[in-house]
Amino acid sequence: MRLSKIVASAAVAGGVAAGMGLAAATANAEPAPPPAPGQPAWANGSPQVWDQGWQRWGVWLNGIFVPTF
């Protein structure tokens, strides 16, 4: 009888811990970037990309990231 209570308690504790881990992973998810601004004429067809570090939209030109805000 005692062993079944221990097993049941371990199962509940495991479920709670798994739920907390899922909640933490969801809470730490980064928000989606804002919509991209219009394509600038000076970009010469280079696509706009979201820079995660600077949190800005921009265009790569000759190896340099140029923010388009």
DSSP file (Angstrom, degrees, kcal/mol; ACC not computed):
  #  RESIDUE AA STRUCTURE BP1 BP2  ACC     N-H-->O    O-->H-N    N-H-->O    O-->H-N    TCO  KAPPA ALPHA  PHI   PSI    X-CA   Y-CA   Z-CA
    1    1 A M     >        0   0    0      0, 0.0     4,-1.3     0, 0.0     3,-0.0   0.000 360.0 360.0 360.0 -41.5    0.0    0.0    0.0
    2    2 A R  H  >  +     0   0    0      1,-0.2     4,-1.8     2,-0.2     5,-0.1   0.876 360.0  55.9 -67.9 -38.2    2.8    2.4    0.9
    3    3 A L  H  > S+     0   0    0      1,-0.2     4,-2.4     2,-0.2    -1,-0.2   0.878 104.3  53.8 -63.4 -38.1    4.7    1.8   -2.4
    4    4 A S  H  > S+     0   0    0      1,-0.2     4,-2.3     2,-0.2    -1,-0.2   0.858 107.1  51.4 -66.3 -34.3    1.6    2.7   -4.5
    5    5 A K  H  X S+     0   0    0     -4,-1.3     4,-2.4     2,-0.2    -1,-0.2   0.888 110.1  49.3 -67.8 -38.2    1.3    6.0   -2.6
    6    6 A I  H  X S+     0   0    0     -4,-1.8     4,-2.4     2,-0.2    -2,-0.2   0.927 112.4  47.4 -65.5 -44.9    5.0    6.8   -3.3
    7    7 A V  H  X S+     0   0    0     -4,-2.4     4,-2.2     1,-0.2    -2,-0.2   0.911 113.0  48.7 -63.0 -42.9    4.5    5.9   -7.0
    8    8 A A  H  X S+     0   0    0     -4,-2.3     4,-2.2     2,-0.2    -1,-0.2   0.902 111.5  49.4 -64.8 -41.0    1.4    8.1   -7.3
    9    9 A S  H  X S+     0   0    0     -4,-2.4     4,-2.7     1,-0.2    -2,-0.2   0.901 110.4  50.7 -64.5 -40.7    3.1   11.0   -5.5
   10   10 A A  H  X S+     0   0    0     -4,-2.4     4,-2.4     1,-0.2    -1,-0.2   0.891 109.6  51.0 -64.5 -39.0    6.1   10.7   -7.9
   11   11 A A  H  X S+     0   0    0     -4,-2.2     4,-2.1     2,-0.2    -2,-0.2   0.911 112.0  46.2 -65.6 -41.9    3.8   10.7  -10.9
   12   12 A V  H  X S+     0   0    0     -4,-2.2     4,-2.4     2,-0.2    -2,-0.2   0.928 113.1  49.4 -65.4 -45.1    2.0   13.8   -9.7
   13   13 A A  H  X S+     0   0    0     -4,-2.7     4,-2.5     1,-0.2    -2,-0.2   0.895 110.8  50.6 -62.6 -39.3    5.2   15.6   -8.9
   14   14 A G  H  X S+     0   0    0     -4,-2.4     4,-2.4     2,-0.2    -1,-0.2   0.897 110.1  49.8 -64.4 -40.4    6.6   14.7  -12.4
   15   15 A G  H  X S+     0   0    0     -4,-2.1     4,-2.2     2,-0.2    -2,-0.2   0.895 111.7  48.0 -64.8 -40.3    3.5   16.1  -14.0
   16   16 A V  H  X S+     0   0    0     -4,-2.4     4,-2.3     2,-0.2    -2,-0.2   0.921 112.2  49.1 -65.9 -44.0    3.7   19.3  -12.1
   17   17 A A  H  X S+     0   0    0     -4,-2.5     4,-2.1     1,-0.2    -2,-0.2   0.900 111.4  49.6 -63.5 -40.8    7.4   19.7  -12.9
   18   18 A A  H  X S+     0   0    0     -4,-2.4     4,-2.2     1,-0.2    -1,-0.2   0.906 110.6  50.5 -64.7 -41.0    6.7   19.0  -16.6
   19   19 A G  H  X S+     0   0    0     -4,-2.2     4,-2.2     1,-0.2    -2,-0.2   0.886 109.8  50.0 -63.7 -39.0    3.9   21.6  -16.6
   20   20 A M  H  X S+     0   0    0     -4,-2.3     4,-2.4     2,-0.2    -1,-0.2   0.887 109.5  51.6 -66.9 -38.6    6.2   24.2  -15.0
   21   21 A G  H  X S+     0   0    0     -4,-2.1     4,-2.2     2,-0.2    -2,-0.2   0.904 110.2  48.5 -64.9 -40.5    8.9   23.5  -17.6
   22   22 A L  H  X S+     0   0    0     -4,-2.2     4,-2.1     2,-0.2    -2,-0.2   0.898 111.3  50.2 -65.5 -40.4    6.4   24.0  -20.4
   23   23 A A  H  X S+     0   0    0     -4,-2.2     4,-2.3     2,-0.2    -2,-0.2   0.897 110.8  49.5 -64.9 -39.7    5.2   27.2  -18.8
   24   24 A A  H  X S+     0   0    0     -4,-2.4     4,-1.6     2,-0.2    -2,-0.2   0.901 110.5  50.0 -66.4 -40.1    8.7   28.5  -18.5
   25   25 A A  H  < S+     0   0    0     -4,-2.2     4,-0.3     1,-0.2    -1,-0.2   0.879 112.8  47.0 -66.2 -36.7    9.5   27.7  -22.1
   26   26 A T  H >< S+     0   0    0     -4,-2.1     3,-1.0     1,-0.2    -2,-0.2   0.886 110.1  52.5 -71.1 -38.7    6.4   29.5  -23.2
   27   27 A A  H 3< S+     0   0    0     -4,-2.3    -1,-0.2     1,-0.2    -2,-0.2   0.813 109.0  50.4 -67.7 -30.3    7.1   32.5  -21.1
   28   28 A N  T 3< S+     0   0    0     -4,-1.6    -1,-0.2    -5,-0.1    -2,-0.2   0.444  80.7 121.5 -89.2   0.0   10.6   32.9  -22.5
   29   29 A A    <   -     0   0    0     -3,-1.0    -3,-0.0    -4,-0.3    -4,-0.0  -0.406  66.6-120.4 -65.3 137.0    9.5   32.7  -26.1
   30   30 A E        -     0   0    0     -2,-0.1    -1,-0.1     1,-0.1    -2,-0.1  -0.544  28.2-110.1 -80.1 143.2   10.5   35.8  -28.0
   31   31 A P        -     0   0    0      0, 0.0    -1,-0.1     0, 0.0     0, 0.0  -0.297  38.7 -96.0 -68.5 157.1    7.8   37.9  -29.6
   32   32 A A        -     0   0    0      1,-0.1     0, 0.0     0, 0.0     0, 0.0  -0.407  46.8-100.4 -69.1 148.2    7.4   37.9  -33.4
   33   33 A P        -     0   0    0      0, 0.0    -1,-0.1     0, 0.0     3,-0.1  -0.309  42.8 -98.8 -67.0 155.7    9.1   40.9  -35.1
   34   34 A P        -     0   0    0      0, 0.0    22,-0.0     0, 0.0     0, 0.0  -0.244  57.2 -72.7 -67.0 164.2    6.9   43.8  -36.2
   35   35 A P        -     0   0    0      0, 0.0    22,-0.1     0, 0.0     0, 0.0  -0.277  58.1-103.1 -59.0 143.6    5.7   43.9  -39.8
   36   36 A A        -     0   0    0     -3,-0.1     3,-0.1     1,-0.1    14,-0.0  -0.406  34.4-121.0 -67.8 140.6    8.5   44.8  -42.2
   37   37 A P        -     0   0    0      0, 0.0    11,-0.1     0, 0.0    -1,-0.1  -0.238  48.5 -68.2 -71.2 172.0    8.4   48.4  -43.5
   38   38 A G        -     0   0    0      1,-0.1     0, 0.0    30,-0.1     0, 0.0  -0.212  60.5 -92.3 -60.6 152.3    8.2   49.0  -47.3
   39   39 A Q        -     0   0    0     -3,-0.1    -1,-0.1     1,-0.1     2,-0.1  -0.517  44.0-126.7 -68.5 122.7   11.1   48.0  -49.5
   40   40 A P    >   -     0   0    0      0, 0.0     3,-1.3     0, 0.0     5,-0.3  -0.430   8.1-130.8 -72.0 147.1   13.4   51.1  -49.8
   41   41 A A  G >  S+     0   0    0      1,-0.3     3,-1.0     2,-0.1     4,-0.1   0.822 105.6  59.3 -64.9 -31.9   14.3   52.1  -53.4
   42   42 A W  G 3  S+     0   0    0      1,-0.2    -1,-0.3     2,-0.1    -3,-0.0   0.524  82.4  84.2 -77.4  -4.3   18.0   52.3  -52.5
   43   43 A A  G X  S-     0   0    0     -3,-1.3     3,-2.0     3,-0.1    -1,-0.2   0.606  86.1-141.9 -75.7 -10.7   18.1   48.6  -51.5
   44   44 A N  T <   -     0   0    0     -3,-1.0    -2,-0.1     1,-0.3    -3,-0.1   0.851  69.9 -50.3  52.5  39.5   18.6   47.5  -55.1
   45   45 A G  T 3  S+     0   0    0     -5,-0.3    -1,-0.3     1,-0.3    -4,-0.1   0.438  96.8 145.5  82.7  -0.8   16.4   44.5  -54.6
   46   46 A S    <   -     0   0    0     -3,-2.0    -1,-0.3     1,-0.1    -3,-0.1  -0.537  52.1-116.6 -69.2 132.7   18.1   43.2  -51.5
   47   47 A P        -     0   0    0      0, 0.0    13,-0.5     0, 0.0     2,-0.3  -0.367  22.6-114.0 -72.6 149.5   15.5   41.7  -49.2
   48   48 A Q  E     -A   59   0A   0     11,-0.1     2,-0.3   -11,-0.1    11,-0.2  -0.617  36.0-169.3 -78.4 141.2   14.8   43.1  -45.8
   49   49 A V  E     -A   58   0A   0      9,-2.9     9,-2.1    -2,-0.3     2,-0.6  -0.932  24.1-116.4-130.6 154.5   15.7   40.9  -42.9
   50   50 A W  E     -A   57   0A   0     -2,-0.3     2,-0.8     7,-0.2     7,-0.2  -0.821  22.3-149.0 -91.9 122.0   15.0   41.0  -39.1
   51   51 A D  E  >> -A   56   0A   0      5,-3.0     4,-1.8    -2,-0.6     5,-1.1  -0.829   6.1-163.9 -92.4 110.2   18.2   41.5  -37.0
   52   52 A Q  T  45S+     0   0    0     -2,-0.8    -1,-0.2     1,-0.2     5,-0.0   0.854  85.6  52.1 -64.0 -36.6   17.5   39.7  -33.7
   53   53 A G  T  45S+     0   0    0      1,-0.2    -1,-0.2    -3,-0.1    -2,-0.0   0.920 120.6  30.5 -68.0 -44.5   20.4   41.4  -32.0
   54   54 A W  T  45S-     0   0    0      2,-0.2    -1,-0.2     0, 0.0    -2,-0.2   0.583  98.6-133.5 -90.4 -11.6   19.5   45.0  -32.8
   55   55 A Q  T  <5 +     0   0    0     -4,-1.8     2,-0.3     1,-0.2    -3,-0.2   0.926  66.1 117.7  57.4  47.0   15.7   44.3  -33.0
   56   56 A R  E   < -A   51   0A   0     -5,-1.1    -5,-3.0   -23,-0.0     2,-0.3  -0.974  67.0-119.8-141.0 151.7   15.5   46.2  -36.3
   57   57 A W  E     +A   50   0A   0     -2,-0.3    11,-2.8    -7,-0.2    12,-1.1  -0.697  49.0 148.3 -84.1 146.4   14.6   45.5  -39.9
   58   58 A G  E     -AB  49  67A   0     -9,-2.1    -9,-2.9    -2,-0.3     2,-0.4  -0.967  41.5-112.1-165.5-180.0   17.3   46.2  -42.3
   59   59 A V  E     -AB  48  66A   0      7,-2.3     7,-3.0    -2,-0.3     2,-0.6  -0.972  23.6-129.5-127.3 138.9   19.1   45.3  -45.6
   60   60 A W  E     + B   0  65A   0    -13,-0.5     2,-0.5    -2,-0.4     5,-0.2  -0.819  31.1 176.1 -89.2 119.0   22.5   43.8  -46.1
   61   61 A L  E >   - B   0  64A   0      3,-2.8     3,-1.7    -2,-0.6    -2,-0.0  -0.979  69.2 -21.4-126.1 118.0   24.5   45.9  -48.6
   62   62 A N  T 3  S-     0   0    0     -2,-0.5    -1,-0.1     1,-0.3     3,-0.1   0.860 127.6 -50.6  52.5  40.7   28.1   44.9  -49.4
   63   63 A G  T 3  S+     0   0    0      1,-0.2     2,-0.4     0, 0.0    -1,-0.3   0.556 117.0 112.1  79.0   8.3   28.4   43.0  -46.1
   64   64 A I  E <   -B   61   0A   0     -3,-1.7    -3,-2.8     2,-0.0     2,-0.6  -0.952  65.2-132.4-117.1 132.6   27.0   45.9  -44.0
   65   65 A F  E     -B   60   0A   0     -2,-0.4    -5,-0.2    -5,-0.2    -3,-0.0  -0.740  21.7-167.9 -84.4 120.5   23.7   45.8  -42.2
   66   66 A V  E     -B   59   0A   0     -7,-3.0    -7,-2.3    -2,-0.6     2,-0.0  -0.934  17.6-133.8-111.4 111.3   21.8   49.0  -42.9
   67   67 A P  E     -B   58   0A   0      0, 0.0    -9,-0.3     0, 0.0    -2,-0.0  -0.349  18.9-173.6 -64.9 141.9   18.7   49.5  -40.6
   68   68 A T              0   0    0    -11,-2.8   -10,-0.2    -2,-0.0   -30,-0.1   0.452 360.0 360.0-110.6  -6.2   15.5   50.5  -42.4
   69   69 A F              0   0    0    -12,-1.1   -11,-0.1   -32,-0.1     0, 0.0   0.512 360.0 360.0  50.7 360.0   13.5   51.0  -39.2
